[in-house]
């Protein structure tokens, strides 16, 4: 029996070798067109057996006043609930892929920062929703810190372009292109059955 045959089925820390060899993807979900596009792109990848998807959302928190004044606790609680509800709705839209994904809500200030969480999770690809920036290309504020602190392939996903001409070609990240778009972006997925 070869080493490869022995490795299949053995486990390390509760995970089978097949599970550990899967490419781990983290997608940061934010409400809006680009958040939906990043989620659709990640869902197309997660439909392939070689990829394991984790959807994460970040709940920003207000800090308390130094002296007297109202506590921001009620506001922070409402923000956490709103982000958790958006995250639940987003994962429900994934349909059959939703059963295979992991969902995480990071609370700003009390949980790990996004770049620490990605590094600790050992993700291979991180998908971020693009944001419009004045006089610059579409980007995301977490892209640079993630590229500096992890070895993950960090990608900023833009929303599908809106065309006024019927039948005009759609953007690469349009969910309608599905597997073809994934294979064009991730050629290593071609080897997956």
FIDO-292136 format. One line per 10 residues: number of its first residue (from 1); their letters; for each residue x, y, z of C-alpha. Coordinates in Angstrom, 3 decimals. Layout:
<sites>
NUM = a = X Y Z ~ ...
</sites>
This chain:
<sites>
1 = xxxxxxxxxx = 0.000 0.000 0.000 ~ 1.483 3.370 -1.004 ~ 1.754 6.423 1.229 ~ -0.987 8.129 -0.775 ~ -3.367 5.219 -0.248 ~ -2.596 5.196 3.459 ~ -3.181 8.933 3.747 ~ -6.682 8.787 2.284 ~ -9.136 8.264 5.100 ~ -6.712 9.050 7.918
11 = xxxxxxxxxx = -7.492 12.136 9.909 ~ -5.597 14.972 11.466 ~ -7.379 17.006 14.148 ~ -10.743 15.510 13.189 ~ -10.557 16.388 9.485 ~ -10.070 13.851 6.746 ~ -7.158 14.391 4.393 ~ -9.637 15.008 1.574 ~ -11.150 17.873 3.568 ~ -7.760 19.397 4.396
21 = xxxxxxxxxx = -6.710 19.389 0.724 ~ -9.697 21.505 -0.280 ~ -8.968 25.131 -1.115 ~ -10.380 27.299 1.676 ~ -12.193 30.468 0.606 ~ -13.296 33.316 2.860 ~ -15.729 35.826 1.407 ~ -16.442 39.055 3.277 ~ -20.132 39.835 2.905 ~ -21.411 43.399 2.864
31 = xxxxxxxxxx = -24.914 44.420 1.774 ~ -25.139 45.876 -1.729 ~ -24.309 45.006 -5.297 ~ -20.642 44.237 -4.809 ~ -21.344 42.174 -1.682 ~ -23.837 40.134 -3.680 ~ -21.358 39.760 -6.545 ~ -18.625 38.530 -4.182 ~ -21.064 36.080 -2.631 ~ -22.232 34.821 -6.055
41 = xxxxxxxxxx = -18.630 34.361 -7.172 ~ -17.818 32.449 -3.997 ~ -20.973 30.325 -4.354 ~ -19.936 29.325 -7.869 ~ -16.592 28.188 -6.458 ~ -18.200 26.424 -3.496 ~ -20.284 24.341 -5.895 ~ -17.048 22.656 -6.982 ~ -15.854 19.870 -4.664 ~ -12.304 21.246 -4.348
51 = xxxxxxxxxx = -13.405 24.404 -2.521 ~ -14.614 25.008 1.035 ~ -16.427 28.308 1.629 ~ -16.684 30.484 4.730 ~ -18.841 33.630 4.665 ~ -17.873 36.297 7.169 ~ -19.477 39.618 8.059 ~ -18.075 42.309 10.297 ~ -20.278 44.173 12.789 ~ -18.808 47.625 13.494
61 = xxxxxxxxxx = -19.162 48.819 17.071 ~ -19.296 52.314 18.557 ~ -16.996 53.084 21.463 ~ -18.321 54.428 24.739 ~ -17.864 58.014 25.887 ~ -14.931 58.775 28.177 ~ -16.976 60.562 30.802 ~ -20.690 60.722 31.152 ~ -23.247 60.287 28.412 ~ -25.415 57.600 26.981
71 = xxxxxxxxxx = -23.959 54.161 26.510 ~ -23.664 52.933 22.921 ~ -24.583 49.383 24.013 ~ -28.148 49.508 22.613 ~ -26.851 50.859 19.294 ~ -24.117 48.200 19.136 ~ -26.648 45.467 19.871 ~ -28.898 46.719 17.045 ~ -25.939 46.817 14.628 ~ -24.933 43.237 15.564
81 = xxxxxxxxxx = -28.507 42.038 15.036 ~ -28.775 43.833 11.688 ~ -25.482 42.414 10.381 ~ -26.419 38.919 11.606 ~ -29.781 39.190 9.827 ~ -28.089 40.360 6.587 ~ -25.657 37.452 6.856 ~ -28.493 34.976 7.376 ~ -30.408 36.331 4.359 ~ -27.275 36.195 2.216
91 = xxxxxxxxxx = -26.532 32.582 3.055 ~ -30.183 31.628 2.520 ~ -29.896 32.954 -1.060 ~ -27.131 30.434 -1.757 ~ -29.632 27.571 -1.931 ~ -28.121 24.079 -2.024 ~ -24.594 25.401 -1.453 ~ -25.679 26.860 1.915 ~ -25.536 23.457 3.617 ~ -21.802 23.176 2.864
101 = xxxxxxxxxx = -20.629 26.612 4.041 ~ -19.467 28.009 7.353 ~ -20.799 31.368 8.556 ~ -18.942 33.704 10.937 ~ -19.879 37.078 12.433 ~ -16.871 39.083 13.623 ~ -17.639 41.800 16.159 ~ -15.285 44.738 15.895 ~ -13.298 45.319 19.055 ~ -14.098 42.028 20.793
111 = xxxxxxxxxx = -13.247 39.401 18.136 ~ -10.064 39.065 16.107 ~ -9.443 41.622 13.372 ~ -10.235 40.319 9.878 ~ -6.589 39.873 8.884 ~ -5.828 37.963 12.119 ~ -8.898 35.774 11.642 ~ -7.956 34.977 8.013 ~ -4.374 34.136 9.009 ~ -5.545 31.932 11.883
121 = xxxxxxxxxx = -8.086 30.170 9.647 ~ -5.491 29.293 7.016 ~ -7.549 30.530 4.065 ~ -6.140 30.247 0.554 ~ -8.401 32.792 -1.171 ~ -10.144 35.862 0.273 ~ -12.873 37.583 -1.745 ~ -13.711 41.168 -0.809 ~ -16.562 43.248 -2.220 ~ -15.287 46.240 -4.174
131 = xxxxxxxxxx = -16.029 49.754 -2.978 ~ -16.126 52.854 -5.085 ~ -13.258 55.211 -4.255 ~ -13.011 58.760 -5.527 ~ -10.390 59.217 -8.292 ~ -9.077 55.681 -7.795 ~ -9.927 52.183 -8.920 ~ -12.441 50.041 -7.082 ~ -10.912 48.537 -3.954 ~ -11.544 47.570 -0.354
141 = xxxxxxxxxx = -9.916 49.018 2.777 ~ -9.081 45.538 4.101 ~ -7.278 44.426 0.914 ~ -3.875 45.909 1.712 ~ -3.721 44.754 5.365 ~ -4.792 41.250 4.287 ~ -2.115 41.091 1.590 ~ 0.529 42.164 4.111 ~ -0.430 39.799 6.909 ~ -1.430 36.591 5.102
151 = xxxxxxxxxx = -0.308 34.379 2.247 ~ -3.883 34.218 0.943 ~ -4.770 35.295 -2.583 ~ -6.805 38.463 -1.866 ~ -9.219 39.484 -4.636 ~ -11.589 42.432 -4.845 ~ -14.793 41.524 -6.679 ~ -16.781 44.222 -8.470 ~ -20.506 44.237 -9.143 ~ -21.802 43.025 -12.484
161 = xxxxxxxxxx = -21.803 45.809 -15.027 ~ -25.131 47.213 -16.095 ~ -25.462 47.486 -19.847 ~ -28.097 49.486 -21.673 ~ -27.813 47.376 -24.813 ~ -29.822 44.137 -24.712 ~ -27.624 41.090 -25.204 ~ -24.426 42.936 -24.295 ~ -21.751 40.784 -22.639 ~ -21.916 40.613 -18.873
171 = xxxxxxxxxx = -19.156 41.016 -16.332 ~ -16.940 38.078 -15.339 ~ -18.531 37.935 -11.891 ~ -22.099 37.642 -13.161 ~ -23.767 34.603 -11.580 ~ -25.260 33.689 -14.964 ~ -21.859 32.597 -16.280 ~ -21.377 30.189 -13.370 ~ -18.809 27.468 -13.948 ~ -17.310 29.100 -17.080
181 = xxxxxxxxxx = -16.458 32.250 -15.117 ~ -14.980 30.206 -12.280 ~ -12.821 28.186 -14.665 ~ -11.639 31.363 -16.404 ~ -10.632 32.895 -13.065 ~ -9.342 29.734 -11.367 ~ -7.783 27.437 -14.016 ~ -6.736 24.925 -11.358 ~ -10.432 24.052 -10.958 ~ -10.381 22.326 -14.364
191 = xxx = -8.853 19.235 -12.790 ~ -11.787 18.847 -10.409 ~ -14.421 16.316 -11.458
</sites>
